[in-house]
Amino acid sequence: MITNHSSVIELNRNALANNFKFIKNLIGEKVTLSSVIKGNAYGHGIQQMVPELQYLGVNHFSVFSSFEAKIAHESLTQAATIMVMGDIAEEDISWVVENKIQFFIYNISGLQTLLREAKKQTKKIHVHIELETGMNRHGFEQNQLLELVEIIEENKNLIEVEGICTHFAGAESSANFKRIQEQQQSFLKGIEFLKIKGIEAKKLHTSCSAGIIAYPQFNLDMVRIGIIQYGLWPSKESQLTYNVKHEYETQLESVLSWRSSIIDIKNVKAGDFVGYGTSFLAETNMKIASVPVGYGYGFSRSLSNTGRVLVNGKRLSVIGTVNMNMFLIDVTNIEVKIGDTVTIIGQDGEQSINVSYFGNLSEQLNYELLTRLDKSIPRVVV
Ligand SMILES: *Cc1c(COP(=O)(O)O)cnc(C)c1O
C-alpha cells in the first residue's frame, strides 16, 4: 500500500484495553460484543484494529459492506464471525457465501439473490433478519414477515437464522426517547410473531454504543459497539447519562492521535497577508510555520483561521486558509525548528486536543471527522 508520510495516526493499545474494560463492566459477561469496524474502523484502520481487538478477546465484527468484510477477513488472526450490516456487492456474493460471512437481510429480493448463490454452492447462508421498527431506513415491515417466513420455511436447509435485529433512530439523545420506546415495542412484537411462526434466532440484537448507556435493558443477546470502543462518546448527552448513572467511574480514553511535523518556518512583516487571498493579515511582525496536512487528509477547511494544534507543549493557532495539503500556524512566540512534532489530535505535554474539541471547531460529529481521515495516512500501534 502506498502511504502518505506527511503525518501519522497513532493507535494507543492501552487506551483500547481500558475502553474494553469499560464496555465489559457495562454489559457484563453474558452479552456478546460485536465490534463495529465500518468506515475503516472509524478511521482507525481495519487492518490495524482487527488484530488488536482480537487480542482483547473480540470474536465478532460488524462491517457495513462486503468490501470491508474482505479487509476484516484478511486481517483476522484467529477465527471470528464477520457480519455485514449493509451492502453486499454483486461481485462479492459468492465470496460471502463461501466464507460464511453473516449478513443483515432487509428485503425479499436481497434474500433471494443470496439464496440463489447458496443453492449453487449447496452451502447455508447465515442471516440476521432486520426488522423495520420505526427508523424507516431499511428492514422488514410487519406485513412482509409472512412472506419472509414462507421463504425461510421452504429453504430450511439453506438458511441459518443467526439473528433478529433492529437499529434505534438516535439513542444518543433523550429527545428521541418516545420514538425509541415505540421501536422497542415494535421489535418485541416482531420477534413474537416470528417465534409463533417457528423462527427463533440465536441472537437478538438492537443496541449501539448509546443504546447500552441509555437502554441497558435492551442489550439482549448481543450489542453492536462502535464509537465507545475507540474511546469517544456518541454524544455529550450520552456521556452525562453515563456519569449520572455511574457516578464518574471509569472514563473512556481516546485511542487515536494524529501527528505531523513542521516542514518550513518563515518570518512575515506586519501588514502582509498570509496564505491564499486576504483571510489573514499579519498585524505585527510574525513567525509562521507550515504543516504538510490539509483538507485532502481530513483536516477540514472550516478550521481556517480557527483551528488549534500543539507544538512543544504549546497550543498554537492555525492562520489563513487550510489548503489541500498544507496549513500554516503562528509560532511567533515559541522556540521551534523544522522537524518539530505537530499534534493535531492527541496529547503533547500538559496540553491535549481531543477528537470532540477538534470536531466542535470544525462542526463535525466525532463519527464524521474520524471517517474522513485519509486512508493513506499510516496507522501505527503504540
Ligand atoms: C454504526 C452502527 C452501530 C454502531 O454505532 P455506534 O454508535 O458507533 O456504537 C450499530 N449498529 C448499526 C446498524 C450501525 O450502523
The ligand as an ORCA input file, in Angstrom:
! r2SCAN-3c Opt
* xyz 0 1
  C     -22.820      2.121     13.162
  C     -23.777      1.158     13.692
  C     -23.647      0.704     15.017
  C     -22.609      1.241     15.985
  O     -22.906      2.549     16.372
  P     -22.035      3.300     17.500
  O     -22.848      4.493     17.823
  O     -20.754      3.685     16.853
  O     -21.841      2.366     18.619
  C     -24.532     -0.280     15.443
  N     -25.476     -0.767     14.613
  C     -25.633     -0.353     13.337
  C     -26.700     -0.945     12.483
  C     -24.791      0.627     12.847
  O     -24.946      1.060     11.589
*
